[in-house]
């Protein structure tokens, strides 16, 4: 059951090194604390190898790239590989610029991430080597819907096999696959798309889940996706008429903080294909 993966995070309190974008760094740290993990943020190239060495997992988010952070990602990533720590790649905006696309492809090639989590446009860009996105958002033409679900499941399974990574595509319908199985997850609220950083938060939290569940990484990644979507549902249910997206962001973090394995098991909406 997916709830066991959350319980494992709270039991083991994994320390996660995040090289993430500065738009959402505080929210990533807070949701890691809320789910039971512990965050460290460092992108200084002279610092990152030591920081990665004391952590259990590495979260790489390319949302606000610069040459220093790119160097930091590769120094940290190579140390994480040496230590056999799980690495998560969040290819924010891949397809929007050559720098983002090429950096993400290089990370895939050199660091062989354990999990790649992004929207459908970003993942297609990595699968095909090029593509387009609407800024850092998925192109509406790429959306996973009930009508396109069969082909989307086949695509994510194929890319997972080719990349030797767990692929997590998040959107209205979420897909998480290791190449053999695919979790189709239907938790969440459309209003989550109005908050900057829900995807970044999920990547940080997912890194904690896969770090705390080393023998169960596929289910751990799926559990993180379901937990985030369920938190969006719970948070929205508590919204008052006069409240907006700033309050909603905090309610999502609160919902993760108060979530138990039993709550996740009862609220997760998914099937395995």
Secondary structure as the mmCIF struct_conf table of DSSP 4:
data_model
#
loop_
_struct_conf.conf_type_id
_struct_conf.id
_struct_conf.beg_label_comp_id
_struct_conf.beg_label_asym_id
_struct_conf.beg_label_seq_id
_struct_conf.end_label_comp_id
_struct_conf.end_label_asym_id
_struct_conf.end_label_seq_id
HELX_RH_AL_P HELX_RH_AL_P1 UNK A 2 UNK A 12
STRN STRN1 UNK A 15 UNK A 19
TURN_TY1_P TURN_TY1_P1 UNK A 22 UNK A 24
HELX_RH_AL_P HELX_RH_AL_P2 UNK A 25 UNK A 35
TURN_TY1_P TURN_TY1_P2 UNK A 36 UNK A 36
STRN STRN2 UNK A 38 UNK A 41
HELX_RH_AL_P HELX_RH_AL_P3 UNK A 45 UNK A 54
BEND BEND1 UNK A 55 UNK A 56
STRN STRN3 UNK A 57 UNK A 61
TURN_TY1_P TURN_TY1_P3 UNK A 63 UNK A 64
HELX_RH_AL_P HELX_RH_AL_P4 UNK A 67 UNK A 83
TURN_TY1_P TURN_TY1_P4 UNK A 84 UNK A 84
STRN STRN4 UNK A 86 UNK A 90
TURN_TY1_P TURN_TY1_P5 UNK A 92 UNK A 93
STRN STRN5 UNK A 94 UNK A 94
TURN_TY1_P TURN_TY1_P6 UNK A 95 UNK A 96
STRN STRN6 UNK A 97 UNK A 97
HELX_RH_AL_P HELX_RH_AL_P5 UNK A 98 UNK A 111
BEND BEND2 UNK A 114 UNK A 114
STRN STRN7 UNK A 115 UNK A 118
HELX_RH_AL_P HELX_RH_AL_P6 UNK A 120 UNK A 128
BEND BEND3 UNK A 129 UNK A 129
STRN STRN8 UNK A 134 UNK A 134
TURN_TY1_P TURN_TY1_P7 UNK A 135 UNK A 136
STRN STRN9 UNK A 137 UNK A 137
HELX_LH_PP_P HELX_LH_PP_P1 UNK A 138 UNK A 139
HELX_RH_3T_P HELX_RH_3T_P1 UNK A 140 UNK A 142
TURN_TY1_P TURN_TY1_P8 UNK A 146 UNK A 148
HELX_RH_AL_P HELX_RH_AL_P7 UNK A 149 UNK A 163
TURN_TY1_P TURN_TY1_P9 UNK A 164 UNK A 164
BEND BEND4 UNK A 165 UNK A 165
STRN STRN10 UNK A 166 UNK A 169
BEND BEND5 UNK A 171 UNK A 173
STRN STRN11 UNK A 174 UNK A 177
BEND BEND6 UNK A 178 UNK A 180
STRN STRN12 UNK A 182 UNK A 185
HELX_RH_3T_P HELX_RH_3T_P2 UNK A 190 UNK A 194
BEND BEND7 UNK A 195 UNK A 195
TURN_TY1_P TURN_TY1_P10 UNK A 196 UNK A 197
HELX_RH_AL_P HELX_RH_AL_P8 UNK A 198 UNK A 212
TURN_TY1_P TURN_TY1_P11 UNK A 214 UNK A 215
HELX_RH_AL_P HELX_RH_AL_P9 UNK A 217 UNK A 237
TURN_TY1_P TURN_TY1_P12 UNK A 238 UNK A 238
TURN_TY1_P TURN_TY1_P13 UNK A 241 UNK A 242
HELX_RH_AL_P HELX_RH_AL_P10 UNK A 245 UNK A 258
HELX_RH_AL_P HELX_RH_AL_P11 UNK A 261 UNK A 267
STRN STRN13 UNK A 270 UNK A 272
#
